[in-house]
Amino acid sequence: MSMNVLGAIFILTGMLLPCVYAEDIPQEEIPILESVLAKIWGGRSWDSPASNPEEAVLIFDEALEAVMSDASKATIWELRADYFRVMGNQVESMRASKLIYESFPTSSRALNAANELVDGARKLGDFTGLLKTAVEQIEKTNDTTKIIHLTNEIAFARFKLGEADAALAEMLSLLDRFPEHSEEILLNLHNLGVGAISSGDYVFARNALQKVYSQTAPKRRSSHLLANLANIALLTGRREEAVKFHLESLERFPNDPRRISHEFSLGVLLFDLENLQRAKNHFQAVIHSPAQFEGVEKYREVARTSLREIEAKLNPVITPLTKNVEASNRLPWLLFLNGTVFVVVALVMLRKLYQK
């Protein structure tokens, strides 16, 4: 099979394969590699091999015995790693990548293998392996982009291994080293902080998000960042701080399609802080909002009920509470924007609005 024909196969099948005729592969061994592709994929798409795992292993083993160069052997192992990845066997795929990384460090396939070891360890939850591989790789590169990526992986691994302070220090060190890449670094730190919220490490999450906030110019602070800061402020019992971030989000993003969630959150927080007039204004904004999405009517229902109680408190003679009002519990759910996902966070269970 000629190189042109092989290239046509790549196009027709949509395969994203390693270049089996790279400069470091001997010309006489290219047909062996082409044969591997033909036998295992059979002209089918990359994510749908023709061979089952048992057949594929035999084909790979036979090819390894037939080639002599490290370049060809590394390429066969990479094809094997790719095959098992698309077949859903991440462990076997990682084993193949690790063999390339350790046995063929000078091969053109080594860089791909290193990347796969990092990605695979994260997917498998092997944070010790992730840390080890990322540290090894970062010591071998001077590429800034690679250093930033690997440091992010190191910080993530350290956080997962219970080394939160070290994780934060890793990320902050990048800001000092590469200030020209601060936007990318701060985004990575933001994501790490959000992950910490999901893990229940609120101290780390707040430290990380506060650092992002302080290092980001006001006009460049995203709605996601402000929402997550309000989220973590609430989770750590800082209601006034949560109010601050919701207000900043309303000011910065007046046309945010989920503006109603900030209005609702402010209504609940300010009501709980006994700032009734301001709470009233935000609950009224909820009721008059044109927003339409799943759950929005519950916002309006709680807002109306809350407004009735506020009026009763502000005008106890004019609007007395009576036994005829249907009993209801305040639902203390605040909705915060987090990427394209809305995270529901419980404030505190408040008393019943009305008694039967």
N, C-alpha and C positions, 0 to 999 in steps of 0.2 A: 504494500500500500504506500503510495507516494505521500510526501508532505502535503501537497495540495489536496489530495483526496482526504487525508486525515483532517485537514482544516475544514473541508466541506462537511465532514461528519460532525465536527464541533458545532458548526452553524446550524445544521439540520436538526441536531438533537438538543441543542441548547445547553450543551455541557460546558461547565466552567472547570476544565481540567488543567492540571499542571502541563507545562509545555514539554511534551515527551521528546521533542527534538531540540531542546536547549543546547547551548554551545558546549556545556560540560558533559553531554551524553555522547558516547561514541556512535558514529554513523551506523556501524554494523549492529548495534543493539536496539536501534529504533524500531525495527520490525517486531521485536519481542514485546516491546511496550505497546505497540499498535495492536498486537494480537491479544494482549490482556484486555484492552478496551473493547475489542470486538467480541471476545468471549463473554465478558462479564456484563457489558451493557447492551451488546447486540444491536446497536443503532437506536436504542430506546433513550428516553429522556434521562437526564442525570439523576433525578430523584426516583427513578423506577428501573433499577437494574434488572437484567434478564436472568441472572444467576442467583440461586439461593445461597445462604451463607456457607454451607458445606462445600458446594461447588466452587464458590469464590475463593475460599481458603486454599483449595488444591491448585487453582489457577495461579494465585499469587505465589505459592510455594514453588511451583514448577518454574515460574518466571525468575524467581530469585536464584534458583540453581543454574539457570541458563545465562545469566549476565555476570560480568566480572567487575565492572566499574562501580565505585561507590555512588556515583551520580545516578546510575540506573537503579541500583538497589534502593536508594533513598526515594526515588520517584515511585517505585513499586510500593514501598511502605506508605507513601503518601496517598496513593490510589486506594490502598487498603484502609487507611484511616478515613478517607472520604466515603468509601463504600459503607463502612460500618456506621458512620455518622448518619448517612441518609437512611440506613436500615434501622436507626433508633438504638443502636448498641454503643452508647457513649463510652462505656468502660473499655471495650475493645478498640474503639477509635483512639482513645487516649493512650492505650498501650502502644499502638503503632506510632503515634506522634512522639511519644517519649523515646522510643527506640531510635527514631531519626535524630532527635535532639541530642541524645547521648552518644550514638554510634557514628553519626555522620555530621559532626558540627561544622565542617567546612563546605558541606553541600549547599546548593542553591535552595534546597528544600528545607534547610534547618530553620530559616526564619519563619516559614509557614508553620512548622512544627511547634516552634516556641509560642507563636500566637495561639495555636490550638490548645496547647497545654494550659495557658492562662484561661482561655474561654471555657475549656472543658472542666477545669477544676472549679470554676465559679458555678457552672451548671450542676455539677455533682455535689456541691457543698463541701468540697475538700479544701477548706481554707488554709490548712497547714501546707498542703501541696501548692496552693495558689501563692502563698507568701514566699515559699522557697523558690519557686520558679520565677516569680516576678523580681525578687531580689537578685537572683543569678543573672537575669537578663539585663537589669538596669545597670549592672556593673560592666556590661559589655558594650554599652552604646553611648554615643555622644549626641544622638539625635534628640532635639528638644521635644518634638511631638511624642516620640517614643517614651522619653523620660516622664512626661506629664501623664501619659496613659498608664504606664507601669506604676508610677507613684500612687495614682488613684486606686489601682488594684491592690497595692500594698496596704494602703489606708483601709480599704474595704475589708481585706483579710484580717488586719489587726483588730478592727472593730468587731468583726464576727468572732474573733478569738478572745474577746474580752479586754482588749488593750485600747480602750477608747481614747485615753490621753495621747497615746503614741499615734493613733490614727489621725487625730486632729493636728498633731505636731507635724506629721508627714505632709499634710495638705498645706499648712501654713508656711512650711519651708519653701514650697513651690512659689508662693507669692513673692517671697524675698528674692528667689533665684531668677524667676521669669516674670517680672512685672508687666512686660509687654503682652503676656498671655493671661492676664488676670481674669478676663471675662470667661474664658474656658475653664480655668482653675476654679473660679467661684461657682460656676455651674456644676462642676463635679462635686464641690463641697456642699452645695445646696442639695443635690441628689442624695449624698451621703447622709445629710441631716434628715431628709424625708424618710430614708430607710430606717433611721434610728427611731423615728416616731412609731413606725410600724412594729419595730422590735421592742418598744416600751422603754427605751433608754432616753428619757425626756431631758435629762441634764445634758447629755452629749448633743442631742438634737437642738436644744436651745443655744448652746455655745456655738455650734456650727452655723446655724441660721443667723444668729446675731452677728457673727463675724462677716458673713456674706452681706448682711444689711449695712454694716458700718463701712465696708469696703466698696460698696456700690453707690454711685452717684444717684441722688434722688430721682432724676429723670430716667434712670435706667433700671430702676427696681421693678421687677415684673409683678403682675397680679398674683402669680403662683407663689412667689416669695412672700408677699404680704399676707396672703391667705394662710400659708404654712406658719408664719410667725404668729398670727392670731391664734392658730390652732394650738401651737405649743405653749403660748402664753396662757391659754385657757386650761390646758392640761396640767400646767404647773401652778395653777391657782392665782394667776396674775390677770384679773379681770380688767383692770384699768388699762393694762398694756394691750390686751386683746382689743379693747375699744379703740385705742390709738391706731392699731394697724388696720382695722376695718375702716376707720375714717380716712386714713391715708389712701386706701384702695378706692374708696368712693370718689375721693378728690382726683386721684391720678387716672382712674378709668371710669369716667362718667357713663360711657356707652357699653360697659361690660354686660353681656347678655345675662350673666348671673348676678347682676347687681342686687337683685332682690334677696339673695342669700346673705349678703353683707347687711342690708337693711334689717332683715329679720334677726340676725345675730346681735346687732346693735340694740334692737328693741329688747331682746331677752336680757342681755348683759346690763343695760342701763336700768331696766326694771328691777333686776336683782340688786343693783347698786342704789336703788331708790331714787334715781333721777327720773321721776315720772314724766315730766313734761317732754324731755328729750326722747324718752322711750316712746311716748305717744306719737311724736313726729315720725319716728322710724317705723312704727307699726302701721301708721297711716300710709306711709310710702309703700309698704308691702301690699296693702289692700288695693292701692291705686296703680300698682305696677302692671304693665301690659305683658309681663313675662308669662310664658306658657311652657311648662315642662312637667314631667312626671313628679308628683309630690307637691307641686306649687300650691294646690288648693288647701293642703294641710297647713302650709305657711299662713295662708289667708284666714283659715279657720281659727288658728291659735292667735293670730294678730287681732281678730275681731273680739275674741274672748278676753284677751289681755286688755284691749281698749275699754271694754265694759268695766273691768275691775279698776283700771286707772281712773276712769270717770267717777266711779264710786268712791275712790280714795280722795280725789281732788274736790268732789262735790258731794260729801256724805249726806246732806239734807235733800239735795235735788235728786240724787241718784242712789237711793238706799239699796242695800242688798236685801233680797227677799227670798223666802223659801220656795217661790215659784220658779226661780231660775234653775235650769237643768244643771245638775252637778257635772263637773268636768275636771280633769287633771291637766295642769300645764305640762306640755310635752317639751322637756328641756333639751331639744335636739338642735344643734347648730350645724349648719352646712357650710363647709369651707372648700374653696376651690383649690385643687391640688393637681396640676397638669390638666388633663381632660377628665380626671376622676374627682368625684365629690366625696369627701371623707366626712362621715357622720360622727360627731363627738358629743358625748353626754356632758352637760355642765354639772348640775346637781339636781336631785329630785326636789322640786319646790312643793310647797303645800298645796292642797286642793284650792281651786279658785272659789268654788261655792260648795256649800254643804246642803244636802237634801233636807 
